[in-house]
Amino acid sequence: MRDRIRPIRQPAVLAFGVVAALGLAAGVAFLLASPQGAPASSTLPAQLSDQEFWQLSQASSEPSGIFPRENLTSNELLFQAVIPELVTRARAGAVYLGVGPEQNFTYITAVRPKLAIIFDIRHDNLLLQLMYKAIFELSADRADFISMLFSRPRPGGLGPGSTAAELFRAFDAQPADEALYRRNLEAIEEDLTRTHKLALSAADLAGIESVLDAFRFRGFAVRFSPTYADLMTATDHCGDVRGCGPGREDTNNRSYLATEENFAFLKRLEANNLVVPVVGDFGGPKAIRAIGRYLKAHHATVSAFYLSNVEQYLFQDSKADAFCRNVATLPLD
């Protein structure tokens, strides 16, 4: 119940460059930023093999830590508010780092990185990200994706031009289907263990099953508030230079399910093994530094780092200094 009434915080996003930090405090976005520069001569591959993907994920990971609550979806309804400024500061084709569940996908589609790494202190988030990976790969479009994620039959009349609001209104009328859920679960497991040959344990597969079942059973209210539909139909609150006006309610919806273009970009990244989940504590000794070494070896730079509200836990656990030292090892432009 406490999670349902937590105040909404503005997300912290670091867009890296040469200017000093504007601030790091509760409720304040943290931006290190500069105007976009010329792309570095990165040697990041256009695709990771299944073995390279799994090696990067597992070799960079730390032992799973503890988080005080389940975190299957974002609780940050205002998370798009930083995007209009973020896209002017974060260079496309670089590396995105983030934390947590699906809000990363919206930031990824905004900054268009060549590689994305999603950290989380919980091993369960790695399983959540692997579930998403399979669903992206197995879905032809946004409607297929929502159908598979929530185990609901695809309604008729949906197409490339459907808005996110139209998609979720249509699916809201479709009850979850147990048989569809079972088929989807089997397809996800086959994609991960047979197609990609990832070394998932029986406990891992049980964890993925539990996550998919939560989406089936709870529907859009995976988190009571905001719901998944709320998150996907939110906007940047007219934060760009065009301003607000009548009939522009959906103009600035930047979610990863807002357009087929956004969805297709993520689908390509996932299919090419370029969204890599890593288990790690931001203030821990290994995860961030291991990714930093990998990026340096490939002459790649980080353009944005989404922190959510992790700084709150870093300060209360006296790990803020360790986190800053970890970030200092990353290759930044």
C-alpha positions in Angstrom: 0.0 0.0 0.0 2.9 2.4 0.8 4.1 2.0 -2.8 0.7 3.2 -4.2 0.8 6.5 -2.3 4.5 7.4 -2.9 4.8 10.9 -4.4 5.7 10.9 -8.0 9.3 12.0 -8.5 10.8 13.6 -11.6 13.3 11.1 -13.0 17.0 11.7 -12.9 18.7 11.5 -16.3 22.3 12.2 -17.0 23.1 13.4 -20.5 26.9 13.3 -20.6 29.1 16.0 -21.9 31.5 18.6 -20.7 29.4 20.8 -18.5 29.2 20.4 -14.7 26.3 18.8 -12.9 23.2 21.0 -12.5 22.2 19.1 -9.4 21.8 15.8 -7.6 19.1 15.9 -5.0 15.7 14.4 -4.2 13.2 15.2 -6.9 15.7 17.1 -9.1 16.8 15.9 -12.5 20.6 15.4 -12.7 22.0 16.5 -16.0 25.6 16.6 -17.2 25.3 17.8 -20.7 26.7 19.6 -23.6 25.6 20.3 -27.2 25.8 17.3 -29.5 29.3 16.7 -30.9 30.7 14.7 -33.7 30.3 10.9 -33.2 33.3 9.0 -31.8 34.8 6.3 -34.0 33.1 3.5 -32.1 33.8 -0.1 -32.9 30.7 -1.4 -31.2 29.3 -4.2 -33.3 26.0 -3.8 -35.1 24.9 -7.1 -33.5 26.1 -9.2 -30.6 26.1 -12.9 -31.0 24.0 -14.8 -28.4 27.2 -15.9 -26.7 28.6 -12.3 -26.6 25.3 -11.0 -25.3 25.1 -13.5 -22.5 28.8 -13.2 -21.7 28.5 -9.4 -21.4 25.5 -9.7 -19.2 26.7 -12.4 -16.9 30.4 -11.4 -16.6 29.4 -7.8 -15.7 26.8 -8.8 -13.1 27.1 -8.8 -9.4 25.2 -11.0 -6.9 21.5 -10.1 -6.7 20.7 -7.5 -4.0 17.5 -6.6 -2.2 14.9 -4.0 -3.1 12.1 -3.3 -0.6 9.2 -3.8 -3.1 8.2 -5.4 -6.4 9.1 -3.2 -9.3 7.5 -4.6 -12.5 6.6 -1.3 -14.0 7.5 2.4 -13.5 5.8 4.6 -10.9 7.0 7.8 -12.7 4.1 9.2 -14.6 6.0 12.4 -15.5 9.0 10.5 -16.8 8.7 11.9 -20.3 9.0 15.5 -19.1 12.8 15.5 -19.5 12.8 14.1 -23.1 12.5 17.4 -25.0 15.7 18.7 -23.4 17.3 15.3 -23.3 17.2 14.8 -27.1 19.0 18.1 -27.6 21.9 17.0 -25.4 22.3 13.3 -25.8 24.0 12.3 -29.1 22.4 9.5 -31.1 24.4 6.4 -31.9 26.2 6.4 -28.5 25.5 4.2 -25.4 22.5 4.4 -23.1 22.6 3.2 -19.5 19.5 2.9 -17.4 17.9 1.1 -14.5 14.6 -0.6 -13.8 11.7 -1.8 -16.0 10.0 -0.4 -19.1 10.5 3.3 -18.9 14.0 2.6 -20.3 12.4 1.7 -23.6 10.9 5.1 -24.0 14.2 6.9 -23.2 16.0 4.5 -25.6 13.7 5.4 -28.5 14.2 9.1 -27.7 18.1 9.0 -27.7 18.5 6.3 -30.3 21.6 4.6 -28.9 23.8 2.0 -30.6 23.8 -0.1 -27.4 21.7 0.0 -24.2 22.7 -1.5 -20.9 20.0 -1.8 -18.2 21.3 -2.3 -14.6 19.3 -3.3 -11.6 20.2 -4.5 -8.2 17.6 -7.3 -8.5 18.1 -10.5 -10.6 14.3 -10.4 -11.1 14.7 -7.3 -13.3 17.1 -9.2 -15.5 14.4 -11.9 -15.9 11.8 -9.1 -16.7 14.1 -7.7 -19.4 14.6 -11.1 -20.9 10.9 -11.6 -21.0 10.6 -8.3 -22.8 13.4 -9.3 -25.2 11.5 -12.4 -26.3 8.2 -10.5 -26.7 9.8 -7.8 -28.8 11.3 -10.4 -31.1 8.2 -12.5 -31.4 5.8 -9.6 -32.1 5.3 -8.1 -35.5 3.9 -4.8 -34.3 2.6 -2.9 -31.2 -0.7 -4.7 -31.2 1.0 -8.1 -31.2 3.3 -6.9 -28.4 0.4 -5.8 -26.2 -1.4 -9.1 -26.9 1.5 -11.2 -25.9 2.5 -9.1 -22.8 -1.0 -9.2 -21.3 -2.2 -12.5 -22.8 -5.2 -10.9 -24.5 -6.5 -11.7 -28.0 -5.7 -9.1 -30.6 -8.8 -7.0 -31.4 -9.6 -6.1 -35.0 -9.2 -2.7 -36.5 -5.8 -1.9 -35.2 -3.0 -0.8 -37.5 0.2 1.3 -37.9 -1.7 4.5 -37.5 -3.4 3.6 -34.2 -2.5 5.8 -31.3 -1.4 4.3 -28.0 -4.7 5.4 -26.5 -6.6 3.6 -29.2 -4.5 0.4 -28.7 -5.1 0.3 -25.0 -8.8 1.1 -25.3 -9.2 -1.8 -27.7 -7.3 -4.3 -25.6 -9.2 -3.1 -22.4 -12.3 -4.8 -23.8 -10.5 -8.1 -24.3 -10.3 -10.4 -21.3 -7.1 -12.3 -20.6 -7.0 -15.8 -22.1 -5.4 -18.6 -20.2 -4.7 -20.8 -23.2 -3.1 -17.8 -25.0 -1.0 -17.2 -21.9 0.3 -20.7 -22.0 1.2 -20.5 -25.7 2.9 -17.2 -25.1 4.9 -18.6 -22.2 6.0 -21.6 -24.2 7.1 -19.3 -27.1 9.0 -17.0 -24.8 10.9 -19.9 -23.2 11.7 -21.4 -26.6 13.0 -18.1 -27.9 15.3 -17.6 -24.9 16.5 -21.2 -24.4 16.4 -22.7 -27.8 16.8 -19.9 -30.3 19.3 -17.8 -28.2 20.5 -20.8 -26.1 20.7 -18.7 -23.0 21.7 -20.7 -19.9 18.7 -20.1 -17.8 18.1 -22.2 -14.7 14.8 -23.7 -13.7 14.5 -20.9 -11.2 15.0 -18.3 -13.9 12.3 -19.9 -16.1 10.0 -20.0 -13.1 10.7 -16.3 -12.5 9.9 -15.4 -16.0 6.6 -17.4 -15.8 5.7 -15.5 -12.6 6.3 -12.1 -14.3 4.2 -13.0 -17.4 1.5 -14.3 -15.1 1.4 -11.1 -13.2 0.8 -9.2 -16.4 -1.9 -11.6 -17.4 -3.7 -11.6 -14.0 -3.4 -7.9 -13.1 -3.8 -6.6 -16.6 -2.9 -2.9 -17.2 -2.9 -2.4 -13.4 0.3 -4.4 -12.9 1.0 -1.4 -10.7 -2.2 0.0 -9.3 -1.2 3.5 -10.2 0.0 4.6 -12.7 -1.3 1.7 -14.8 0.5 0.5 -17.9 -2.0 2.3 -20.1 -1.3 5.5 -18.1 2.4 5.2 -18.7 2.1 4.4 -22.5 -0.4 7.2 -23.1 1.4 9.9 -21.1 3.0 12.8 -22.8 5.9 15.2 -22.3 3.3 17.8 -21.2 4.0 19.9 -24.3 7.5 20.4 -23.1 8.9 21.1 -26.6 9.1 24.4 -28.4 5.7 23.8 -30.2 3.8 24.4 -27.1 0.3 23.2 -26.3 -3.0 23.8 -28.1 -6.4 22.4 -28.8 -6.3 18.9 -30.3 -2.7 18.4 -29.4 -3.3 16.0 -26.5 -1.5 13.1 -28.1 1.0 15.1 -30.2 3.9 14.7 -27.7 3.3 11.1 -26.5 6.9 9.8 -26.7 6.4 6.3 -25.2 7.9 3.3 -26.9 4.4 2.2 -27.9 3.4 5.7 -29.2 4.3 4.8 -32.8 5.3 1.8 -34.9 8.6 3.6 -35.6 9.5 3.6 -31.9 8.5 0.0 -31.5 10.4 -1.1 -34.6 13.6 0.6 -33.4 13.4 -1.3 -30.1 12.6 -4.5 -31.8 15.7 -4.2 -34.0 17.9 -3.5 -30.9 16.5 -6.5 -29.0 16.8 -8.8 -32.0 20.4 -7.8 -32.4 21.1 -8.5 -28.7 21.9 -4.8 -28.1 19.7 -4.3 -25.0 21.7 -6.0 -22.3 20.4 -6.5 -18.8 23.0 -6.5 -16.0 22.5 -7.3 -12.3 24.4 -4.6 -10.3 24.4 -2.1 -7.4 25.2 1.4 -8.6 27.5 1.7 -5.6 28.9 -1.8 -6.1 32.4 -2.8 -7.1 31.8 -4.5 -10.4 28.9 -3.9 -12.7 29.3 -0.2 -13.9 33.1 -0.6 -14.0 32.9 -3.8 -16.1 30.6 -2.1 -18.6 33.0 0.9 -18.6 35.9 -1.4 -19.6 33.8 -3.0 -22.4 32.9 0.4 -23.8 36.4 1.7 -23.6 37.7 -1.3 -25.5 35.2 -0.5 -28.2 35.9 3.3 -28.2 32.3 3.9 -27.3 30.9 6.7 -25.2 27.9 7.1 -22.9 25.4 9.8 -23.8 22.7 9.3 -21.2 22.3 7.5 -17.9 18.8 7.1 -16.4 19.0 6.9 -12.6 15.3 6.9 -11.6 15.4 7.6 -7.9 18.4 5.4 -7.1 20.3 8.3 -5.7 17.9 8.2 -2.7 19.1 4.7 -1.8 22.8 5.6 -2.6 22.7 8.4 0.0 20.8 6.5 2.6 23.2 3.5 2.2 26.3 5.8 2.1 27.2 4.6 -1.4 26.9 7.9 -3.3 30.7 8.4 -3.3 31.2 4.9 -4.6 28.7 5.5 -7.4 30.4 8.7 -8.4 33.7 6.9 -8.6 32.1 4.2 -10.7 30.7 6.7 -13.1 34.1 8.4 -13.3 35.4 5.2 -14.9 32.9 5.4 -17.8 33.9 6.7 -21.2 32.1 10.0 -21.6 32.3 12.6 -24.4 
